[in-house]
C-alpha cells in the first residue's frame, strides 16, 4: 500500500545517488525509477553518473585516459552531493576498483545487485562494506556474502514498474523472447540447440532478442530489436514466452532475476534456469517453468507452445506475483523506510 508523507512528522530528505551510467540496468531499476515515488514519500533523489561511464572501454589502450577522465567527472559531483542528507552508492564509482567513495559524506548506503565481491578478490566490495552505514542487496545469496563483512545488511529485490507495463494478451504468433545486455548473450547461446529443436517442432514460432548487440545463435532465425529504454515495453508485450537461461555459479547466484521479473510484469510465462533467486521467484506460484538440461528446455518450451491456455494462466499468475512482491509501488515504501532509518 502506498504510504503518504506526513510533512508535520517527517522532514524531507535529500539523497545523492552515485550510479554507473544512464543506460546501466542497475542504475535504472534500483535507483532512478524510484525518484518519483520517493518524492511523494518526502525524499528527493539526485542521481550522479560519469559521462564516460563507470565501466572500462573494450580497447585497453583507452583505459588509462578513461580512468582519469571518469575520476575527474566524479569530483564536481562529490562537491554537489555535500548538501545531501544521505549518500547512496550503487556499487563502486569505477568498476571493480575502490576510488573516491570515502570522500562522500555519511551516512552512506551501498546498493548491490550483482556478485561484485568476485572481482579482484573482493577488494572494492570489502572497502564499500567498511564505508557503509547500511548495505542493501538484491537477494539472499548476496546478503549472506556481505554479512561476512558488516551486520548492517538488508534485502530489497530489484523492482519492476508494473504500472508501466500494459496488461495485454499475448500475440497470435508464438514468440519466444530474451532481453538483456550483450555480456549475457552467452547464456542464450548455450541453449541454441534446444531452441533449434523447438523451432523444428513448432515452425510457426519465432525467436526475438532485444539487446545492444545482435546474437549469434548458430544460424537460427532471430528477430533482433536494438535495445533502448523505449523499446523495452513494446518488446515484452510482443512475446509469448520469456527466457532466462543461466549457468550455475557464484556470479549467477548473485543475479536478481531481472529478466524473469520483466516477463512477469508483462504477464508472460517464463522458462528459467533454477539458479539463485530464480528458485525463490518460481516458488511463489505457477508462473513459469524451470529448465536445467537441454531436454528440460525443449520440454518446457514445447509444453507452453502446445498449451497456450496454460501459458496464459502462468502469465497472469506471474503478473499478480510481480505486483505484490516485486513492483515499484510495493518496494518504494520499503526503500523509503531504509533511507529514513539511516538519516
N, C-alpha and C positions, 0 to 999 in steps of 0.2 A: 504494500500500500504506500502511495506517495505521502511523504511527510511534509508538513508545511513548516516554513521557517517563521519562528516567533521572534520578531525583532526586539521585543521587550526583554526576553530572557537570554538571548544569544547574540553576540556581536558578529558582524560579518568577518569572515576570514579571507585572507589573500594567500593563494598558493602559487608558488613559482615552480613550474614543472619543466625539467630538462629532459628532452626526448631526443631520439636519434635522427629524425627526419620527417618531412612532410608525408611521404608515402610509406613509411615503415609501419607494418601492421600493428605492432605493439603500441606505437605512439597513437595510432588512430583509434584502436579498440580499447586500450586500457587507460588512456588519458583524455584525448581530445573529445571523444564523443560524450564524455561526462560534463563538459563545460556548461551546457545548457541546464541539465537537471541540478547540478551543483549550485548554479546561480540561484535557482528557485529555493534552494535549501540554505541560502545565505553564505555561499562560498564562491569567491571569484577566482577563476583559474586563468593564469597567464602561462602560455607554453613557449619554450625557447628551444630551438634546434639550430645546428650549424648549417649554413647554406651548402657547404661542401659535403655534408653528411657525416655520420659517425662511423661509417664502415669504409675500409680502405678500397681504393680502386684496384682493379684486377692487375694492372701493369705495375710491377714492383718499382720500376724507376720513378713512378709518380708518387709513391707513398711518402717519402720524406717531406715533399712540398705539401702534400695533402695533410699530413700530420701537423705540421707547423701552422698551416692555414686554418685548420679546424680549431686548434687551441686558441689562435688569435681571434677567431669569430666568437669563441666562448667567453672571452674576457669582458666585453661590454655587457654580455648577458648576465654575468656574475654581478656586475655593478647594478644593473636594473633590478635584479632579484633581491637586493639587500633590503628592500622595503616590504618583502613578503613576510607573512606570519609563519609559513611552513614552506620548506623546500621538498619537492618530490623528485627523486632521481629515478627515471625509468631506465634501469640498467646503468652501465657505466657511461661517462660522457664520450669516450673514444673506445671503440670496440676492443675488448679483451685487455685493456690497459687501465690501471689506476692513474688518474692525471690530476684534474682540478677539483675533484669532488669535495675535498677537505676545505676548500675556500668558500663553499656555500655556508649559509648561516643555519643554525639549528633553531627549532627541531627539524630533523631530516627524516623523510620516509623514503625507503628504497623499494621500488616495484620490480618484480622479477617474474617473467613468464616463460623462461627457457633455461636449459641446463648450462648457464654461462659459467658455472663452477668448474666445468670440464676444461675450460681454456686456461692455458699457462699454469697448470697446477692449482687453479683456484686463486691466483694472485689478486685479480680485481674483485672477485666475489668476497674474499676474506676482508679486503680493505673496506668494501662497501658495508659489510656486516659490522665492522668496528665503528664506522661512522654513523650508523643508522640508529635512530631512536625507535624505529619500527620498520620491519621488513614485511611487505605484502607480497605474497606469492600466489600463483595461479592454481596450484594443485597440491595434493598431499605429498607426492614424491619430492617436490621442491621444498615443502615445509620441513620434511624430515631432514633434508640436507642442511638447510640454513639454520635449523635449531641446534646443529652442532657448533655453530659459531655465535649465536645470540638467542636468548629465550624470547625476545620480542618479535614473534613471527605470527602473522595472521594469514588465513587463506581467503582470497577473493577471486572467484573464477573470472575469466575473461567474458565480457558481456557482448551480447548481440542486440541490436536495436530492432526488436520485433515490430515496433510501430512503423518502422521504415520499410519493412518487408511486406509487400501486399500479399494477402492470403488468396492466391489464385489457384485454379485447378491445374493439374499437370497437362503438358501438351499432348496432342493426339498422337504424334510420332514419338516413340520412346527414345529418350535421350539420356545417356549415361555420362555424367559430367564430373570434372575435377577443377577446383580453383586453388590457386596458390602462387608462390614465387618460384623462380627458376631453380633456386637452391634445393627445392624439394621435389623437382621433377623425377629424380632418381627413384623415388618410391613408386610413382606412377609407372615408370618404365619397367619396374620389376614385375608388374602384373600384366604387362603387354601380352604374353602368351595366353593368359586367361581371357583377356578381352578379345583376342582373336577368335578363340573358341566360341565365346558368347555371340560375336557377330556372325559367325557361320551358322549358328543355330537360330539366330534372330536377325536376318539380313536387313530388316526394316529399321533396326536400331541404329542410333548414331552416337558417336563419341564426341564430346565437346570439352574443350580445355580453355580456361581463362587464366592467362599468365603473362608475365612480362617478356617471355620468350617462347617461340613455338616448341612443342615437344617432339622428340624423336621416338616413335612407338613402333619401330620395326616395320614401317611401311603401312601401318593401319591408317585408314582414312579418318581424319580428325577435323572437326570444325573449330578453328582456332579463333579466339576472341582476345585481342590485345587488352591487357589489364588496364583499367583506370578506375578511380573511385566511382565514377558514374556508370561504369559498365557492370559493376558487381550485382546489383539488384536485378536488372533485366536478365543477366546470365543465369542467376539462381532460379529465377522464375521460368526459364526455358528448359529446365531439367526435369527428368522423371525420377532419377536416382543419383545420389551423390556418392563420391568415392573418397575414402581417406585411408590409403594403404601406408603402412609404416614398417620399418624394421623394429625389432625388439631389443633395444639397447638403452644405456643410460641417457643418451641425448634425446631419444624419442620419448622416454618416460617423463621427461620434463615438459613435453608439449601440452598445451592446454585445450586440445580438441577444437580449435577454432573452425576448421573446415566443417567438421561434424555439426557444430552449433549453427553455422551459417545455413547448411542444408535444412536443419530442423526449423530454423526461423522461417524459412521459405515453405514449410510444410512438405518437405520432400524426404522420403525414406533414404537411409544411407547404408552402405556396406563399408565396414571399417575394420582395420586391424585391432584386435583386442589387446591394446598396449596402453599402459599408463592410465591416464584419465579417461580414455575411450571406454574402458571397462566400467568405470563409475557411471558415466553417462548412459551407457547401454542398460545398466541395472535399474534405471529409473522408469523403464516402461518398454513396451514393444514398439520401439521407434526405428529400429534398424537391425542389421544382422552383422555378426562377427565373422571374419574370414582370415585364416592364418596360412592356409596352403592354397596351391593353385586350384585343386579340386573344390575347396570350400568357396573360393572366389567365383568359380564357374557356377556352382550350385546356387549360391546366394543370388547372384545377378540373374540367372535364368529363372529362378523361382519368382523373383519380383516382376520380371518382364512377363512371365506367364500368367500371373495373378495380379492384375492391376488394381482390383478392389482391395486386396490385402496390402498392396503397396501404398494405396491412398490412405488406408487406415493407419498405417505406420507413420505416414507423413503427418497426419492430424495429431497423432499422439506426440510426435516429436515437437510439433509446434506448441502444444499445450505445456510440455515439459520445459521448452525454451522460455516461454512466457513466465512460468512460475519460478524457475530456478536460475536462469542464465540471461534474463533480459536486462537491458539498461535500466528500465523502470524498477525492477526488483533489486538491482545491485547498487544503484546510485545512493539510496539512503544508507546502505551499509558502508560504502566508501566515505560518505559524509561523516558518519559516526566515528570512523577510524581517524579521519583528519582532525576532528574536534578533540579526540582523545589525546592526541599528542601536542595540540596547540598550547 
